[in-house]
Amino acid sequence: MTIRRVTADDRLTTSFPLAAYAFESSPLGAARIDEFRDYLPYQEGNRTLIAEEGGATLAAVSAIPMRQNLRGTVLPMAGVAGVATHPLARRQGHVRTLLHQLLDEVRDEGHTLSALYPFRPSFYARFGYIGLPKPRRVTFAPDNLGSLLRVDLPGEVSWERIAAGYPVWRAFTERNLQERHGFSIFPDYRAVGMRDRDEYWLVTARVGGEVTGAVTYRIDGHGGTLHGNEMLCVDPLARTLLLQFFARHVDQIERVSVQVPPDELPDLWLTDLDVHVEARTAMPGSSAPMARLLAMDALPGLPAGPGRVRVELTGDRWLAGTHLLDGTTGVLELVDDTTGRTPTATLTAAGLSALAYGVLDPAELPLRGLGEVPADAAAELRGIFPRRVPYLFADF
């Protein structure tokens, strides 16, 4: 077996067919196969590795060079995608071998974080990934929003096709990247696919000329559903302006279904709002995202609470050693510890990643097999890494 990196047209006969078999209905028709070539421009900057033998592709993995906000700092992040294996070559370790090499390479390139959407979370947990919360899907009838039509709100909304409004949408996602913990966005070559396909409407909320909220959507027919993608809002006024826009569709559609960040509370948006909120995970097909630190370089300089603790990192290919974490100045400092003293806490890579992303309390780590954390160490780690709710945003 050999491993090599493929680019351009090579993907048409190597990684694309495997990914299509793994994640689409099959066998594929000729028209669908012809569409593969249309995807090539949006893959040009990806790093794609394949394992092959005798000219046959056994497995493939890809990494998308992205950026992600970790506690207010934007860092290079490798989005792992297109992980697929030939049906006759499964459970032979090919994906493990490819992932090791892929993550080695992107880490060497400076990507200190990595995220993915797993086909099975327990598989990626063995690679140090930890679960992130899944966004919510909110469904309600527009007539529930009738009270908003009588409210005179400061600000305005704009409405256009996404092809025309793409620069505004892209700029607003860049703003969210700077401000929202966990937020990630695609590189330009991948993100423009939404513009080029032009399959959605874009509505934006503006206050004082500044974009403060936006959502892309489509309508499946008269009397049907308005299907919204991610509804991004910087404040309650922006959200209310967008809901008021949905309310104007009361005589056109039966329901609105829109995705919101995992920290939103739609049941508190309005009084008497009949709303269904769902975040369902299932295997295969509907897993929550996962993420991990790939390098300790991700930590120095992050905003931190008061705390000082020594941690020993074990069982990982990329994170190892004993380190002193110090957040007493409000900015996390990282000092290599070679004194040989007993570490205050022992963490796996997933355990440290869970703390950095803010998804688990230190006391939960021993219960999950992610470390040994005495009570005094838990108190220090809790101070350094306050709980946060990350929102990955980009879906790959």
N, C-alpha and C positions, 0 to 999 in steps of 0.2 A: 504493500500500500504506500502511496506517495501523497503528500500534501502540497498543494500549490495555490497561489492566489490567482483568481480569474478576474478579468475586467471586460468591459464592452460586450461585444457579441458573444463571447464565451458563455455568458450567463444564460443565453437563450437555450443552450443544449446541456447545461450542467445544473446550476442552482435553481433556475426558474422552474423546470419541470418537477424537481423534487418538492419544492415549496408548494407548487400548485396541487400536487397529489396529497400533500399533508394537510392543506388548509382550505381546499376548494372541493366542490363536487367533481366527481370524476367517473369515467374517463372524460377528458376535455374534448370539446368539439374543435374542428379546424379553425373556426372563427376566433375562438378564445386563444388558441395558440398563436394566431396571427397578431393578437393584441399584445403579446409579450414584448414585441419590438418597441411598442409605444412607451413602455415603462423604462427603457434603457436610459433616457436622459435624466430620470429622477433617481437613478442608482449610480451615477457616474463617480461620485466621491465615496461610495461605500467601500469598505474593505471586505471582500468575499473570499473565503477559503473553502476549498473542497478536498475531500479525500477520494482518491480514485485508484482503481486497480484494473489492469487490462483494458484501459480505455473507458471503463464504466464509472460513473460518479456514484460513490457510496453514500456520501453525506456532505452537507454544506452548512456554513454559518456565515453571517454577515454582521458587520458593525457599522453603524451610522454615526458620523462625527457630529455630536450635538453639544449643547450647552445646558446646564442645569443650575438652578439657584439652590444652594445649601445654606440655610439660615442667614440669608441676606447676601451671600457671596456667590457670584456666578463663576462656575468652574467648567472645564471641558469634561464632557460625559460621553461615553460610548454606549449607544443604544443597540443592544443585541437583537437581531431579527433574522428571519428566514432560516431558522434552525430546523433542518429536515434530514431524514435518512431514507435511503432506498428500502422498500418493504422487505427485501430479502437480506438486508444487511443490518437490521435493527438489533439492539441489545448486544452489540459486539464492541462497544467502547469507542466507536468512531466520533461521536459528538463530543465525548469527554476530551479526546485527543485534540480535536479542532478547537474547542472552547479554550483549552489551556493555551494553545498557540495564539489564538485570536486575542485573548485578554493580555497575554504577554506583550504582544505587538502594540496594542492600543495604549497600554500602560507606558511602554517605552516612548510612545509618541506624546505623552503628557496628559492623557485622560486619567484623571484621578477618581472619577465616578463611573459607574455603569448601571444601566437599568434595562429592563426587559418585561415582556408580557409572556408568562410561562405557559407551556402546554401542560405542565404539571409542576406546581410549586415545590413539592418535595425533591424533585430532581435538581432544581437550581439552588435549593437550600444547601445542598452538598458543595456548591461552589461559593458559599458565603453570602448569598442573596437573602434579603429579608423582605417580607411583604409590606406594601404600601396600601393605604386605603383606596378603595375604588370610588370613582365619581358616582353621584346619584343621578338617576333618571326620574324626572318629575313629570307627572301627567295630571292635567286638570282641564276643565271645560272653560272656554273663554267667557261664558256668561257669569262665571264666578268672579270675574274681574270687573264687572259692570260699575262698581262704585268708583273705580279709578277714572272712568270717563268723565266724571263730574269734578275731577280735581285739576286745578290749574297749577301745573308744575313748572318750576324754572327749568330752562333747558329745551332741547329740541331733539328730534330723531331724524335720521337720514336713511333712505332706502334705495338700494341699487343692486345690480348683479355683482357677484363676487369678483368677476373679471375686472370690472370697472373700479370696485372698491378695494381691491387687493392691497395696494400700498397702505391704505389706512388700517386695514385688518392686520397686516404684517407689523406695522409700527406699534399697534396696540398690544400685540403679543410680545413684542420686544419690551414694552413697558412692564407688562406682567412678569416677564422673566427677571427684571431687575427688582421687583417688589414682592414677589410671592414665593414663599418657601416651597421647594420641591418642583417648581415649574420648570419645564424644559421645552425647547422648540427645535424644529428641524433646521438643518442648514438650508441656505437659499435654494440650492439646486433641487432639493426635495420639496420644500414648502411651496414652490411655484406650481406644483401639480394641481393644487386647488384652483388657482387662477386659470390655468390652461384648460382644465375640464369644464369650468364655468357651470357647475351643476347646482349652485346654491344662490339664494338671495342673501344679502348682507344688510342688517339694520344696525345702526350705531346711535348711541345716545351721546349727546354733546351738552356740556354746560360751560358757558363762557367761551364757546368755540373749541373747547378741548374735549377730545373723545374720552368718555369715562365708562362706557359700556358698549358691548357689541355681541352679536350672535349671528351665525349663519344658519340658514334653514331652507327647507323645501316643503311644498304642500302636495300631498298625494292625490288630491281630487276634491271636487265640491262635496261638502258634507263629510269630509275625511279628517285627516290629521295633519297638523303642522308639526313637522319633525325638525326640532332644533338640535344643532350640534352643541358645542360648549358655549354656555352663556357666561361671559366674563364681565364683571362689574367691579369698579373700584370702591363703590359706596352704595348705600341704600337708595339714594336718589337715582343713580344710573339704573339700578335694578327695577325701580318703579316705573321709570320711563319706558323700559323695554316691556314690562308687563302691560302697561297702558297701550302700547302698540299691539300686543297680542289681543287685547280686549276689543280692538276695532275689527277683529275677524269673526265676531260672534255670529253673523249671518252667513258666514262662508264655510266654517269648519266646525266639527263636533268637539275636537279636543286639541290640546297643545301638549306635546311631549318634548322636553328639553333636558339637556344634561347640565348639571351644576356641580361645583366643587364639593369635595367630601365634607367640608366644614359648614356648608350652607344648611339652614333650617327652614325649608319651604313651608312647613306647617305653621310657622309664625309670620309668614309674609303678610297675611290679611286675616281679618276676622271673617268667620263663616266660609273660609276657603276649603272646598272639598278637593283634596289633593292626595295623589298616590305617589309615594316616594319609595324607590327601590334601588338597591345595590346588591345584586345577586351574583354570587360566584359559583361556578360549576366547572367540573373537569369531564371531558375536554371542552374547550370552546369559549369559556367566559371567566377566566381567572383575573384576579386583581394583579396590578403590576408589582414588580419587585425591584430592589436596587441594592447597591453595595458600594462601599469605599474600595477603590483599587489601590490607593496609595495613602500613606499617612500625610503626605503633602497637602491633602484636602483640608486638614484640620487647622493648622496654624493661621491665626488671623480671624477666625470665625468669631462672631459675637458669642460671649459665654457668660454664664452666671458664676457667682462665687463658688469655688471648689478647687480642691487640689488632691489628686489621687494618682497612684502608681498602678499601671495596668500591664499585665503580661498577655500578649496575643499568641494564641496557639492554634495549630491545626490548619493553617492556611498557606497557600502558595505565594500570596502577594503581601499579606500583612503579618509581620512577625516582630519579635523582640519585646523588650520591656521599655516602657515610655512613661515619663512623668507628664501628666496633663494638668495644666495650671490655668484657671480662669479667674484668678483673684483680681486681675486688673480690668476685667470686663471684656478682654480679648484673649482667646485661647492661645496658650503657648505650649509648645511640645518640645520636651527635652529628652534626648536619648539617655537611658538609665543603664549604666554598666556597673553599678556599685555591688551587684550581687545580693542586695537585700531582698527579702521576701516581698513580692508584689502585693499590693493591697487588694487587687482584684485580678482575676484571670478571665479573659474574654475571648470568644471566637470572633472571627471577622464579621459574622452576621450579628453577633451581640453588639460590637462596637458600631456597626452600621445602623442597627436599630436605635441606638442612643443618638447618633449624629442626625438621623432623619427624624427623630422625635416620636417614633411610633410605639416604643415600649418603655415602661418604667424599669429602672435597674433591678427592682425586686422581682420582675417577671423573668429576667434572663435565666436564673437557675431552673425555674419551672419549665423553661423551653429547651433546656440543654445547651444554652448559649453562653455559659460561663459560671464561675463561682464568685459571688458578690456578697461579702459580709455586710451587715447592716451599716457599719460606719462608712464603708466604701460606697454603698448605695446612696447614702445621704450626700456624699461629695459629688458623685456622678449625676445625681438628680439636680444639684445646683449648677453644675457645668452645662448640662444638656437638658434644659426645661422641655417639657412635652410640647410638640408642635404637630400640626396636621399638614403633611405635604400633599401637594396636588401636582401630579406628573404632567398632566395636560396632553402632551403629544402622544398619539396612539400609533404604535408601530408594531 
